[in-house]
């Protein structure tokens, strides 16, 4: 790691390294400045260092290095100068976009094809497989497009995508840069939309979803974190609206639905309502999503909400546009498929669908009892029906009337033709034609028991084709809207007997009910005079009874007042007692809460102490484990089996950090296995070396055997010659030695008498001395024997005196007894 006194020095050093082509070293030098604790205080030169570092990262496409540098720079300027962080991030995104644009233009020039035709790969984060790399290596000129994708297009788009992700991750909890967060998300949406990146758009939506979840959820680790402000929630809401718009343009309907759920969650957290203009755009997008999902009920409710929201804007749209929105709301409500009034076919399916509809309506703030009839009634009561186009109102009155004429198709044909001329109303043409055909089939079912197919075809020939009529019949029978069955053999539409009776009974019941209401109205008009006379008589009787019982009622009122006063006093007394009881309970609850708080504080302190001890123990174990890992790494580096395995398979780990992450027992087991392998390898080497030495020794001995035999024969000959010479020399020496010994013996015989006399004299002197010593020893032994005898006699006398004293004492004791 390089150390610089000032950031300016690092900039100069980076420029020097770039000038000689060492851009990697320049990036390392700038990163060392950003990560150094010496330069944690922000200064203007820090921004220059960061911008220069990002320039190199973009040029080298080092996304991870750029993210690490941005994290370090966030630590530097987070509390001092947030505007510098915004400048750096905007510069980073601009650089990434420009680099991507230049790379794609280069790819267009190389291939001669448009950028849209080069973007045919699914996932930017998918790694190359060995098979694809081999095929790309041996491919010919026909694979130039794939090679360009792999070398230019894919890395460039991947770097731009990772740049947006990095910026969003850096800004996810930064309240001061929420505008930049929204701009970065918008640019990421534009990237996905421009290059048709569906997979990356799903990942981006999941990333934003995780960010808002982590920001809004209650986490005990982040008690000091403030909840998002209304302005922050509004920014997130606008981001979700942009996300929904992008999902619609990319036709990712599942992701659009999940975005709608995110919008619902944000709306629940907002304390004040969002902007009406944003909600109008949101309801417009909702209408499109539900239309594609073939959920015409919620599509109609979304269009209705769009009309009401647009009408409540501060600057409402023109009257023509409001009339078009009202017409669209009415047609969307009419396009909802009718439902059967009697639901007894599949109750389970009905309950599931009803619960799903209810949950969806609750999530979208629609009425819980959402239905076609309720929506049409609501549109009529709110004046939307009156604000719609007259042709739309006429079409509604024709289709939704109580009696359906057989010439309904003829009457509706010109209205539908006129509505098809309006682009925003064309989408409702097919559902309305199906609805008109359904109404005509229902009317035929009420009137006829059997219907000829020719008659049906001629009646609705201008609305639907016969296959469409068959599909409509199947759908209506399944929904219990019709009871008809197609009989191709006889060319008729027949009704089932049971269904016919049910329909007939329903028709009779409705007719009788209407007839009863009409008869009641006629009877009331015929007896109007008698009824008025009877009312006057009853009124006079009531007035007379009032005057008669007025005094009695007055006394009852006075007595009731006294009773009310006593009850009021009793109620006040009870309220006072309840108040005292509540105060006592509140005091007890407060004491209990304080005790629980004290206990919680103590438990928290114990928990923290326990965590501290565990943390220290873990740190100590980690340090010991790292020390052990370092020792084992050094041992492994010195092992030959490690180098052998590392060269073949690369499975033997020698990195200290990775070894320290393993379990101690596992690490010891691996080390024992490696040592056993090392020992086995050493034994194999010894065995191989021994065999090699055996072969060498055997070959050497076989080669030296004749030489040794020749040398031995020569040595024997030389030994025989040396032995003969030695025998002659030894005989000569022995003769000379004997002659010398005889001469010495003759010389010493002359001193024999003198030597014998000297020995006799010395031995006599020694005998006399020996006798004197022996006599002295004997005297000494006699003296010692005498002294021992005397000591024995004295000891015997003392023992006798002691025995006598004991005997005398015994006798005295006996006499006393």
C-alpha positions, 0 to 999 in steps of 0.5 A: 500500500502506497502512502501519500502526504497529500491527495495531489501527490497521488494525482500526479503519480497516477498521471505519470503512471498513465503516461507510461501505460500502467493504468492498473498501478494508477488505479491502485495508487488512487484507491490507496488514497481513498482507503487511507485513514490519513485522508478521511477528512474531505477536501476539494482534492479528494473529489478530483481523486475520486473523479480520476479514479472513476475515469480509470475504472470506466476505461478499464471496465472495473465495476467492482473497483468503482463500487469499492471506491465509491463506498470509501468516498461515501465514508469521507464526504457523508457528513461533510459535503453530500453535494460532492457525492452527488457530483461524483455519482452523476459524473460516474453515470454520465461516463458509463453511458458515454462509454456504452454509446461509443462501444455500441457505435464501434460494434455497429461499424465492425458488424455493419448491423444495428444495435437492436440486432446485436442485443439477442442475448438473454442475461448480462450476468450469465457467464461463458461456458467452456463449450461456448468459448471453444466454439467461439475460438474455432468459429469462422467468419460467420461467428463474427457477430457472436464474437463481437457480442462477447468482446464488446457489446456484452461487457459494455452493457454489463458494466453500465448495468452494474454502474446503475446497481452500484449507484442505487446501492450507494444511495439506498439509505441516504435521505439527502440524495433521494432526488439522485436516487430517483434519477438513477432509477429512472436512468436504469429504467431507460436502460432496460427499455432502450436495450429490451433487458427484461431479465435485468428489469426484474432484478432492478425491481427486486433491488428497489423492492428490497431497498424500500423494505429495508428502509421501512421495516422496524429493525432493532439494530437500527433504532436511531434510523428515522422513518421515511418522510412523506416527501421520501415516500412521494419520491418512492411512489413516483419511482414506482409509477415510472417502474410500472410504465416501463413494465407496461412498455416491456410487456412484463405483466407479472412484474407490472402486477407486483409493482401495483402491489408495491404502490399499494404498500406505499400508499398505505404508509403515506399519511397524506394523499399523493398528487392527483396528477400522479394518481391519474397516470397510475389509474391509466396504467392500471386500466391497461394492465387489467385490460391485458390481464382480461380482468374487465371488472377492475379495468372498468373501476380503474377507468372510473377512478381515472375519470373522477381523478381527472375531474378533481385536478386543479387544472382539469382537462377540456370538456371534450376529453372529460366526455371521452373519459366518461364515455370510456368509463360507461363502455368499460362498465358495460363490457364487463361480462354479466354474472348469473344471479343464482350461484349454485353450480360450483360454490367453491369456485365462486368463493375462491373467485369472490375472495380473490376479487375482494382482496384485489379490490381492497388492495386497489382501494376499490369497493369491496362489493365490486360488481357490474351492477354496482359500478353501473349504478355508481356511474349513474348516481355520480353523473358519469352517465349523464356526462358521457356521449349521447350515443353511449347513453343510447347504447346503454339504454338499449342493452340494459333495458328490462325488455330486449327487442329482437332487432337489438343488433340492427339498432346497435350497429350504427352506434357501434360503427360510430364508436369504432371511429374513436381510437380510445373506444375501439377496444370495447367493440368486441366485448360490446358485440358479445354482450349484445349477442348474449342479450339477444340469446337470453331474450330468445331463450325467454320467448322460445323453447326451441330456436332454429340455428338459421334464425340465430345466424340471421339475427346476429350475423352482423355482430359475430361469426358462428364460431364466435357464437358457439364460443359465447354459448359455451361460456354463457352456459358455463356461467349459468347465463343460458341453458341452451344446447346446440343440436346440429342434427336437427339444426336447433337450439334446445333448452334443458327441461330442468333449466327451462322450469327454473327460468320459467319459475323465475319469470313467473315470480318476477311477473307476479311481483310486478303485478302485485305492486301495480295492484297495490298502487291501483287500490290506493288510488281507488280508496283515497277518500276513505283512507283520508277520512280514516286518517282524520278520525284517528288524528282526532282520537289521538288529540283527545287522548293527549288532552286527557292525559296531559296532567298525568303525563306532567306528573310522570315527567316530574317524578321521572326528573327526580328519578333521573337526578338520583340516577345521575348522582348514583352515576357520578358516584360510580364514575368517581369510584371507577376513576379511583379504581382506574387511577389505582390500576394505572399506578399499579400498571406504571409500577409494573412497567417500571419493574419490567423496564428495570428487568429489561435493562438488566437483561439487556445489560446481561445480554450485552455482557454475554455478547461481549464475552462471546465476541471476545471469545470469538475474536480470540478463537478467530485469532488462534484459528488465523495463527493456526491457518498461517502455520498450516499454510506455511507447512502446506507451501513447503509440502511437495504433495501440495505443489503436486495437487495444486498443479494438477487439480488446484484443490489444496488451499494455501490462502490464509484467509480461506483457511481461517474461515474453516472449522478447526476440526475440519482444518485439522483433518485436512492437515492430517490427510495432507501430512499422511499424503506427504508421508506416503509420498516421502515413503514412495520416494524413499522406496523409489530411491532405494530401488534406484540405488540397488540397481546402481550398486548391482551394476557397479559391483558387476562391473568392478568384480573382474577388476577386484579379482585382478587386484586381489591376485596382484595383492596376493603376489605382492603379499607373498613377496613382502612375507618372504622379505619379512621372514628373512628380516625377522630371522636376522633381527631375532639373531641379533636380539639373542646375542644382545641378551646374552651379553647383558646377562653376562654383564649383570651376573657380576652384581648378583652377590651385592644385590642379595646381601642388600635384599637380606638386610632390608627384609630384616629391618622390615621384620623388626618394624612389623613385630613392633606394630603387631605388639602395639595393636594387641595392647590396644585391643586388650584395653578396649575389651576391658573398657567394654566389660566395665561399661557392661557391669555398670549398665547391669547395676543401673538396671538392677537399681531401676528394677528395685525402685519399681518393686518398692513403688509397687509394694507401697501402692499395694499397702496403700490400697 
